[in-house]
């Protein structure tokens, strides 16, 4: 025998519960070195700095132009 609800659930009650499951936009912070927006608590993918210290050495990006 399947479990059935004793009473009808109100729309408001179920929508309140489902409202907490929505996708949230991650907070972005400025990099202390290059001032670009990055996720907090990670190494900056643009310059390689974390908390003011160079963690990953990044080479200067060279732009390739098509002729």
Secondary structure, 3 states (H helix, E strand, C coil): CCCCCCCCCCHHHHHHHHHCCCCCCCCEEECCCCCCEEECCCCCCCCCEECCEECCCCCCCCCCCCC
